[in-house]
Amino acid sequence: MAPAKALSKITTNITTRSKTQCENTNPNKAVDKHVRGKRKAECSPSKDKAVKRSALINLTNNYKKIIETRVTKPTKPITVQAKILPTVKTVQKPKQNENLAPPPAPVVNKIVTRATVKNIVHCATHTAVKPKEANKENTAPVAVTTKKRLSNEFEKSDGSLYSTALEERYVAKRPTTRALKQRASSSSAIDDGAKSTNNLSFVALQLQTKLNLGNHEVPEGVTDYDKENWDDIYQVSHYAMDIFNYYKEKEKEFPVGDYIDKQICLSKWMRSLLVDWMVEIQESFELNHETLYLGVKLVDMYLDRVTVSKETLQLVGAAAMFVASKFDERIPPMIDDFLYICDGAYTSREMIKMEANLLKVVGFNLGIPISYRFLRRYARCSKITMNVLTLARYILEFSLMEYETVTIRDSLLASASLYLSLRMKEISGWTPTLEFYTGYELNDLRNTVLLLNRAISKPPKSQLMTVRNKYSHKIFFEVAKTPLLSDANLF
């Protein structure tokens, strides 16, 4: 049974970064409209307003309202003491008890005569050392240290840690026979270390073969994108291929099964409503797209392992977005913000408990390969335009609401959405470059492309319009209005 239509309450209690900047400006001056840093559709929630509603309207909303009174404690003024620095040339004098070597006398170039040579020889003969003492002195390494120079900016003692590499010099002599014998006796330990090193290298070689590391050989007819951007530090072309080979191998560790039959209280429609609400959260808080994809993935992994009631489903979605924000955002929203957009249906204790439970279920492993990262990599390698990439992003984000896509690998979803956008824009088909970098042939994409094309071709529903309205804006090139194709014209 379809839920009743909800009345959305538009409130202004949540403060965003752009709103703070507008409040700090002079009120007497007119505020000019500027281009938004984060893109948003016209029909989506405005930048300085957040939607306060339940995810599934009257199906899963907890009608127990929680009203918390916040008592703000007056903050004490912070006093900072000014730091008085000494003058540049002030240096602490050494104490009298300290035994410091006198400064070396300046070297003066003199003319060497016979008299000076005789004096030098005479001094050398009277200061001769016994043979045994000489051997002891020769065996021990001699450390020649010079007096540390003090910094010119601050007063420091002689034990200061601020010393340069030139202030301490150590001169070591050749190793003695005793040291050589010790090295010979420890040859067995060196052999054991070599064996362990060989074992580590064998494991590394197996890992390299398994993940196909270092294989940057590009076949003929394929554009070598990494070689063209080899000197660009932001492209990490030296190991970008290895990174995404590792991502594809890592996908097997995060499987999601067909869990809807195990969820007694849930349905596919309720999951679609929840994902649409999560997209609205991403728009309201101006979060990254990676945060949205990771949050949806966490919800699917949790529902695949735990049976959830309809009253708790919205709490799972809010906790998933809360965890994903901490993982991907530079400044994640606070827990009070997520409680507010849930319309007071849950308490702070319930949110924290759900967050801990969610992390335990997924094993605290948040490095999940998501389809959005694969899509950006494949689009760069094929050098497609921003218009085509935005259409692929619309198809991929729309697929989040389709339950049939939860069991498909993220790299395959990204490849299928990119191929479908190329066909809808009538640019090209599945090129050898895309086949090389994605690792999928056209036959591998056929079923997924048909599934995605049917999803975006469905008649729009009023409860699931967030993604469609978002990509109908001019900033997103109005890609949601692109003419659709029939299944017969896709291949």
Secondary structure, 3 states (H helix, E strand, C coil): CCCCCCCCEEECCCCCHHHHHHHHCCCCCCCCCCCCCCCCCCCCCCCCCEEECCCCCCCCCCCCCCCCCCCCCCCCCCCCCCCCCCCCCCCCCCCCCCCCCCCCCCCCCCCCCHHHHHHHHHHHHHCCCCHHHHHHHHHCCCCCECCCCCCCCCCCCCCCCCCCCCCECCCCCCCCHHHHHHHHHCHHHHHHHHHHHHHHHHHHHHHHHHHCCCCCCCCCCCCCHHHHCCCCCCCCCCCHHHHHHHHHHHHHHCCCCCCCCCCCCCCHHHHHHHHHHHHHHHHHCCCCHHHHHHHHHHHHHHHHHCCCCCCCHHHHHHHHHHHHHHHHCCCCCCHHHHHHHCCCCCCHHHHHHHHHHHHHHCCCCCCCCCHHHHHHHHHHHHCCCHHHHHHHHHHHHHHHHCHHHCCCCHHHHHHHHHHHHHHHCCCCCCCHHHHHHHCCCHHHHHHHHHHHHHHHCCCCCCCCCHHHHHCCCHHHCCHHHCCCCCHHHCC
